[in-house]
Amino acid sequence: MENYKFAGIDIGSNAIRLLIKDIVPGESYKDAFLKKVAYVRLPLRLGGDVFKYGKIREEKADDFVRAMKIYRDLMVFYGVEKFRACATSATRGAANSKEIIKRVGEESGIVIDIIDGVEESMLLYETNKYNLPEGKIFLSADLGGGSLQMTLFKGDDLLWTHSYKIGTVRMLNKTIDPKEVDMFKDKMRELKKNYDDIKIIGSGGNINKMSKLAGEKTIELSDIKEIIEKMEHLSVSERIKKYELRHDRADVIVHAAKIYETTLDLLDVKKIYVPKIGLADGIIRQLYEKNISK
């Protein structure tokens, strides 16, 4: 049976990621065999520019081009047949996004789609629903540097989705609108009132790292509180040394932990499941369904 190599590029606010998978088709995406063959993360913090200055500055744009050239060469090396590159919160919020995307495309050969929060949530939803038990209500909480994508679903039924401008790089730069936080909190209280026994799925680099630190795919609220307690008063350098974190993870992980802590507290949920599936996985799933699935 023929196999394929597809790639997804996730251009986030804190980093950009390339994921390449081997795919052996099945009768449906759920039956297909997917094997990760390469994953590369580059710490291009676009949100550091956008959330401070409202645009992507020249030096960061230069790094953006370099990064995408690296990804282009890797995809050629691995023989990738189909790929899609999606940019999220920081890029869509940059005043010069069209200019930057055009330059990156011309110099790297990679066309980038700027997607809105709803499409971002849908890509994650469509991926997660294949990996979860039926009959349960799940809330997907995908936390990035620039936004928090929330999606409530039960099996194939999408019940609600929204993208909040609440992210770790925004917190680091103190650029979150308090009204956005109030809206988020009010919605979580509403969900708690209207739905019993919501299960929470966490995705994003920070919750993945917390899961690794806890040594489990399911993290208890107590684990998150412990991470905050142990790391909050440490310097970034101390966090790097003690927990073997990258610099661009060490300076935002406590912010991420506090967002998840607030979410769990408001919903009165004691744990969060971390499948380690992200936007790039969703992009590859979409490519499969458009190009192979019948």
C-alpha positions in Angstrom: 0.0 0.0 0.0 1.3 3.4 -0.9 2.4 5.7 1.8 2.7 9.5 1.9 4.6 12.2 3.7 2.7 15.3 4.7 3.8 18.2 6.8 2.2 20.9 9.0 3.8 24.2 9.9 2.4 26.0 13.0 3.6 29.6 13.1 2.7 30.6 16.7 3.3 33.6 18.9 6.1 32.0 20.9 7.6 29.5 18.4 7.2 27.9 15.0 7.0 24.2 14.5 7.4 21.8 11.6 5.9 18.3 11.9 6.4 15.7 9.2 4.5 12.4 9.3 4.5 9.2 7.2 0.9 8.2 6.4 -0.4 4.8 5.4 -4.0 5.3 4.4 -6.9 3.4 5.9 -10.6 3.4 5.2 -10.9 6.6 7.1 -8.5 9.0 8.9 -9.2 7.1 12.1 -8.0 3.9 10.5 -4.9 5.4 8.9 -1.4 4.8 10.3 0.5 8.0 11.0 4.1 8.0 12.2 6.0 11.1 13.1 9.3 11.2 11.2 10.5 14.7 12.0 9.6 17.5 14.4 11.5 20.8 14.6 10.7 23.7 16.8 12.4 27.1 16.4 12.0 29.8 19.1 10.9 32.6 16.8 8.9 34.7 19.2 6.8 36.8 16.9 4.5 37.8 19.7 7.4 39.5 21.4 7.3 42.1 18.6 3.6 42.2 17.8 2.3 42.5 21.3 4.8 45.3 22.1 5.1 47.2 18.9 2.0 46.1 16.9 4.1 44.8 14.0 6.9 42.4 13.1 10.2 44.4 13.0 12.9 43.9 10.4 15.3 41.8 12.5 12.5 39.4 13.4 11.3 39.3 9.8 14.8 38.3 8.8 14.7 35.4 11.3 11.3 34.5 10.0 12.7 34.1 6.5 15.7 32.1 7.7 13.4 29.7 9.6 11.1 29.1 6.7 14.0 28.4 4.4 15.2 25.8 6.9 11.8 24.2 6.9 11.6 24.2 3.1 15.0 22.4 2.9 13.9 19.8 5.5 10.7 19.1 3.6 12.6 18.6 0.4 15.1 16.3 2.2 12.3 14.2 3.6 10.3 14.1 0.4 7.2 15.8 1.7 4.4 15.7 -0.9 1.8 18.0 0.7 2.2 20.7 3.4 0.3 23.6 4.8 1.7 26.5 6.8 -0.7 28.3 9.2 0.0 31.5 11.2 -2.0 32.3 14.2 -2.5 35.1 16.8 0.7 37.2 16.5 0.8 37.2 12.8 -2.8 38.0 12.3 -2.4 40.8 14.8 0.6 42.4 13.1 0.0 45.7 11.2 2.4 44.6 8.6 1.4 40.9 8.3 0.6 41.0 4.6 3.9 42.5 3.8 5.8 40.0 5.9 3.9 37.0 4.6 4.6 38.1 1.0 8.3 38.5 1.7 8.5 35.1 3.4 6.7 33.5 0.5 8.9 35.1 -2.1 12.2 34.3 -0.3 11.4 30.8 1.0 8.8 29.5 -1.4 6.4 28.7 1.4 2.9 30.2 1.2 1.5 31.0 4.6 -2.2 31.0 5.5 -3.2 33.4 8.3 -6.0 31.6 10.1 -8.5 33.0 12.5 -9.2 31.6 16.0 -12.2 29.7 14.9 -10.3 27.7 12.2 -7.5 27.1 14.7 -10.0 25.7 17.2 -11.6 23.6 14.5 -8.3 22.0 13.4 -7.6 21.0 17.0 -11.1 19.8 17.5 -11.1 17.6 14.4 -7.9 16.0 15.6 -8.8 15.5 19.2 -12.2 13.9 18.6 -10.6 10.8 17.0 -8.6 10.0 20.1 -11.2 10.3 22.9 -13.9 8.1 24.4 -17.4 8.6 23.1 -20.3 10.0 25.1 -18.3 12.5 27.1 -18.2 16.3 27.0 -14.7 17.7 26.4 -13.3 21.2 26.6 -10.2 21.6 24.5 -7.9 24.3 25.9 -5.1 25.1 23.6 -2.8 27.8 25.1 -0.3 29.6 23.0 1.8 32.7 23.3 -1.0 34.9 21.9 -4.3 33.2 22.4 -6.3 30.6 24.3 -8.4 28.5 21.9 -11.4 26.9 23.7 -13.6 24.3 22.1 -16.4 22.4 23.7 -17.6 19.2 22.0 -19.2 15.8 22.5 -18.1 13.3 19.9 -18.8 14.7 16.4 -21.0 17.5 17.9 -19.3 20.9 18.2 -21.0 22.7 21.0 -19.0 26.0 21.3 -15.7 27.5 20.3 -14.0 30.8 21.0 -10.5 32.3 20.8 -9.5 34.5 23.7 -6.7 37.0 23.4 -5.1 35.5 26.5 -1.6 34.0 26.0 1.7 33.5 27.7 3.7 36.0 25.7 0.9 38.6 26.2 1.1 37.9 29.9 4.8 38.3 29.9 4.5 41.6 28.1 1.5 42.7 30.3 -0.6 43.4 27.2 -3.8 41.4 28.1 -7.0 43.5 28.3 -8.7 42.9 31.7 -12.0 42.8 29.9 -10.9 39.8 27.9 -10.0 38.0 31.2 -13.4 38.9 32.6 -15.2 37.5 29.5 -13.2 34.3 29.8 -14.0 33.8 33.5 -17.7 34.5 32.9 -17.8 31.9 30.2 -16.1 29.3 32.3 -18.7 29.9 35.1 -21.5 29.6 32.5 -20.1 26.3 31.2 -19.8 24.9 34.8 -23.4 25.8 35.4 -24.7 24.3 32.1 -22.7 21.1 31.8 -22.0 18.4 34.3 -18.6 16.5 34.4 -16.7 18.4 31.7 -13.4 16.7 30.8 -10.5 19.1 29.9 -7.9 18.5 27.2 -4.8 20.6 27.3 -2.5 21.3 24.3 0.4 23.6 23.6 4.1 23.6 24.5 3.7 24.6 28.1 1.1 22.0 29.2 3.1 19.4 27.3 6.2 20.4 29.4 4.2 20.3 32.6 2.9 16.9 31.7 6.5 15.7 31.2 7.5 17.2 34.6 4.6 15.4 36.2 5.4 12.2 34.4 1.8 11.6 33.4 -0.5 12.3 30.5 -3.2 13.3 33.0 -2.1 16.2 35.2 -3.9 16.9 38.5 -4.8 20.4 39.5 -2.5 19.8 42.5 0.4 19.2 40.1 -0.2 22.5 38.4 -0.4 24.3 41.8 2.9 22.6 42.8 4.6 23.8 39.6 3.5 27.3 40.3 4.6 27.1 44.0 8.1 25.7 43.1 8.8 27.9 40.0 7.1 31.2 40.7 9.9 32.6 42.9 12.8 31.3 40.8 14.5 33.4 38.3 14.4 32.4 34.6 18.0 31.2 34.9 17.2 29.1 38.0 14.2 27.5 36.2 16.5 26.6 33.2 19.0 25.0 35.4 16.7 23.2 37.8 14.1 21.9 35.3 16.2 21.8 32.1 13.9 24.3 30.3 14.7 26.3 27.2 14.8 30.0 27.9 11.7 30.7 25.9 9.8 28.1 28.0 11.3 29.1 31.3 10.0 32.7 31.2 6.4 31.8 30.3 5.7 28.4 32.0 4.4 29.9 35.3 2.1 32.2 33.3 0.7 29.1 31.5 0.3 27.2 34.7 -1.7 30.0 36.2 -4.1 30.2 33.2 -4.7 26.4 33.5 -5.1 26.7 37.2 -7.8 29.4 36.8 -9.6 27.3 34.1 -9.7 24.2 36.3 -10.7 26.2 39.4 -13.6 28.0 37.6 -14.9 24.7 36.1 -14.4 22.8 39.4 -12.3 20.2 37.5 -9.4 18.4 39.2 -7.4 17.2 36.3 -6.5 17.8 32.7 -5.7 15.3 29.9 -2.7 16.1 27.8 -2.6 14.0 24.5 0.3 16.1 23.1 -1.5 16.8 19.9 -1.3 20.3 18.4 -2.1 22.5 15.5 0.4 20.8 13.2 -1.3 17.5 13.8 -4.6 19.1 12.8 -3.1 20.5 9.6 -1.8 17.1 8.6 -5.2 15.5 9.3 -6.9 18.2 7.1 -4.4 17.4 4.3 -5.1 13.7 4.6 -8.9 14.2 4.3 -8.5 16.6 1.3 -6.0 14.6 -0.6 -6.4 10.9 0.3 -9.5 10.1 2.3 -12.5 9.1 0.1 
